[in-house]
C-alpha cells in the first residue's frame, strides 16, 4: 500500500522528524512518503495559518491521486482543509486530529488534549464539539510552547508533556492523553510508562488506522458530504 503523509506546514525539520518516527512503526508492505507543504507557513498556530496552508496542500493531494497513492494522512492537529481534501481525493484521506480523538474516546472515560499555547485551547475545544466528543473531554491543557520550540527543544518538550499530563490525570480525571501536535511525535511511550495511562501520538495512531482501513478496502464516501466538486 502506498501512503502519503503530508506535513501541512513547510518545516523540513518537522517533516524529517515525522518520517523517522513513522518509518519506525509502518508495516513492511507499506510504502511511506512524508513531505512538507511548500508555500505554507513554517508552523500552523492559528486559523490564518490553516487557511494559508490549505490551498498548497490541496495541490499535493491532487498530485498524490494522479500518482496512485492509496491514502493520504494530514499530519497536523488542526486537520487543515480536511473536508476539502476528501472532496478532491479518490484516495482515503485521514486527519490526525479527528482520527486520534475518536480513538481516545474509545480507550477511556475521558481524555485530555495537550496543545501548544493557551491561545489554541478554544480552537481545540471547538473542534471537539464539532466531532461530538465533548462528553468525553476532561480538559485541553497548553504546554506553553510554540511549534518552533517543540521542534528545537526536545528535552524541554518532553518535560512539559510529563508535567502537564500529570496535572491532567490528577486534577482533571484524564484517563487518556492526546499529544495535540504532530511535532510531539515520538514522546508517547515514555510518558505512558511513567504515568501508567494511555498516551496517544496522533500521527502514529492515524498511520495504523490508515493501514487497517486500506486492508478493509474502505475510504470516505463520495456521495453527499465528500462528493467530488463539479468544477
C-alpha positions in Angstrom: 0.0 0.0 0.0 1.2 3.5 -0.9 0.6 6.1 1.8 1.4 9.8 1.5 1.9 11.7 4.8 1.6 15.5 4.3 3.0 17.8 6.8 0.8 20.8 6.1 3.4 23.3 7.2 6.7 24.0 5.3 9.1 22.9 8.1 11.6 20.4 6.7 12.8 19.7 10.3 9.3 18.6 11.4 8.9 16.6 8.2 12.1 14.7 8.8 11.1 14.0 12.4 7.8 12.6 11.3 9.4 10.5 8.7 11.8 8.9 11.2 9.0 8.2 13.7 6.5 6.8 11.2 9.1 4.7 9.3 9.9 3.0 12.5 6.3 1.7 13.0 5.0 1.2 9.5 4.2 -2.2 8.2 6.8 -3.8 5.9 4.4 -3.7 3.0 3.6 0.0 3.4 5.4 2.3 1.0 5.5 5.6 3.0 6.2 9.0 1.7 6.4 12.0 4.0 6.5 15.5 2.5 6.2 19.2 3.7 3.9 21.7 2.0 5.9 24.2 0.1 4.4 27.7 0.3 2.6 27.0 3.6 3.6 28.7 6.9 6.5 27.3 8.7 4.1 26.4 11.6 0.4 26.2 11.9 -0.7 28.0 15.1 -3.8 30.0 14.1 -6.9 29.9 11.8 -5.0 32.2 9.4 -2.2 29.6 9.2 -4.7 26.9 8.5 -6.2 29.0 5.7 -2.8 29.7 4.2 -1.7 26.1 4.2 -4.9 24.6 2.7 -4.5 25.7 -1.0 -0.9 24.4 -1.5 -1.8 21.3 0.5 -4.8 20.5 -1.8 -2.4 20.7 -4.8 -0.3 18.0 -3.2 -3.4 15.9 -2.7 -4.5 16.2 -6.3 -1.0 15.2 -7.4 -1.0 12.2 -5.0 -4.2 10.9 -6.6 -2.5 11.1 -10.0 0.5 9.2 -8.6 -1.7 6.3 -7.4 -1.3 6.8 -3.6 -3.9 4.7 -1.8 -4.2 7.0 1.2 -3.2 10.4 2.4 -2.7 11.5 6.0 -2.8 15.2 7.0 -0.2 15.3 9.8 -1.3 18.5 11.6 -3.5 18.5 14.7 -5.6 21.3 13.2 -6.7 18.9 10.3 -6.4 21.8 7.9 -8.7 21.5 4.9 -9.8 18.0 5.8 -13.3 18.3 4.2 -11.9 19.9 1.0 -9.2 17.3 0.9 -11.7 14.5 1.0 -13.8 16.2 -1.8 -10.8 16.4 -4.2 -9.4 12.9 -3.4 -10.5 9.5 -4.5 -7.9 8.0 -2.2 -8.6 7.7 1.5 -7.9 10.9 3.5 -7.4 10.9 7.2 -6.6 13.8 9.6 -4.6 13.1 12.7 -6.8 15.1 15.0 -10.2 13.6 14.0 -8.8 10.1 14.0 -6.9 10.2 17.3 -9.7 11.9 19.2 -12.2 9.2 18.2 -9.7 6.5 19.2 -9.1 8.4 22.5 -12.9 8.3 23.3 -12.9 4.5 22.9 -9.9 3.9 25.2 -11.0 5.7 28.4 -13.8 7.5 30.1 -12.3 11.0 29.5 -9.3 12.3 27.6 -7.1 15.4 27.7 -5.6 17.1 24.7 -2.3 18.8 25.1 -2.0 21.8 22.8 0.9 24.3 22.3 -0.3 27.6 23.8 -3.2 28.9 25.7 -4.5 30.7 22.6 -5.1 27.4 20.9 -7.3 26.0 23.7 -10.6 27.5 22.4 -10.0 26.1 18.9 -9.4 22.6 20.2 -12.5 22.8 22.4 -14.4 23.9 19.3 -13.1 21.0 17.2 -14.0 18.5 20.0 -17.6 19.8 20.0 -17.7 19.6 16.2 -16.7 15.9 16.4 -19.5 15.5 19.1 -16.9 14.2 21.6 -17.4 16.9 24.3 -18.8 14.4 26.8 -15.5 12.5 26.7 -13.4 15.6 27.2 -11.6 16.0 30.5 -9.6 19.1 29.5 -7.5 20.9 26.9 -4.2 21.9 28.5 -1.5 24.1 26.9 2.2 23.2 27.1 3.3 26.9 26.8 5.5 26.1 23.9 5.3 27.2 20.2 5.7 24.7 17.4 9.2 26.0 16.8 10.1 25.4 20.4 8.7 21.9 20.3 10.9 21.2 17.3 14.1 22.9 18.7 13.9 21.8 22.4 13.1 18.1 22.7 14.2 17.8 26.3 12.1 20.7 27.4 9.2 19.5 25.3 9.2 16.0 26.9 9.4 17.5 30.4 6.4 19.8 29.7 4.5 16.8 28.3 5.2 14.8 31.5 4.3 17.7 33.8 1.1 18.8 32.1 -0.1 15.2 31.6 0.4 14.5 35.3 -1.8 17.6 36.1 -4.4 16.4 33.7 -4.6 13.0 35.4 -4.5 14.3 39.0 -6.7 17.4 38.6 -9.0 16.7 35.6 -9.5 12.9 35.8 -8.0 12.2 32.4 -7.6 8.6 31.5 -6.1 9.2 28.1 -3.7 11.9 26.9 -3.7 13.0 23.3 -0.5 14.8 22.2 -2.1 17.6 20.1 0.7 18.5 17.7 2.5 16.5 15.0 5.7 17.9 16.4 5.1 15.8 19.6 5.5 12.6 17.6 7.7 10.0 19.4 7.1 11.1 23.0 4.1 9.0 23.9 5.7 5.7 25.0 8.0 7.2 27.8 5.2 9.4 29.2 2.8 6.4 29.1 5.2 4.2 31.1 5.8 6.9 33.7 2.2 7.8 34.3 0.6 4.5 33.8 -2.1 5.8 31.5 -2.8 5.7 27.7 -0.9 8.4 25.8 -1.7 8.7 22.1 0.7 10.0 19.4 -1.9 11.2 16.7 0.4 10.7 13.8 1.3 7.1 14.8 -2.3 6.3 15.6 -3.5 7.6 12.3 -0.9 5.6 10.3 -2.0 2.4 11.9 -5.7 3.2 11.5 -5.0 4.0 7.8 -3.3 0.7 7.2 -6.3 -1.1 8.7 -8.8 0.8 6.6 -6.8 0.1 3.5 -6.8 -3.6 4.4 -10.6 -3.4 4.6 -10.8 -1.6 1.2 -12.7 1.4 2.5 -12.4 5.2 2.0 -14.6 8.3 2.5 -18.0 8.1 0.8 -18.1 10.2 -2.3 -21.9 10.6 -2.1 -23.1 13.7 -0.2 -20.6 15.4 2.2 -17.4 14.5 0.3 -18.8 14.4 -3.2 -16.3 15.5 -5.9 -16.7 19.2 -6.7 -18.4 19.9 -10.0 -15.5 22.2 -11.2 
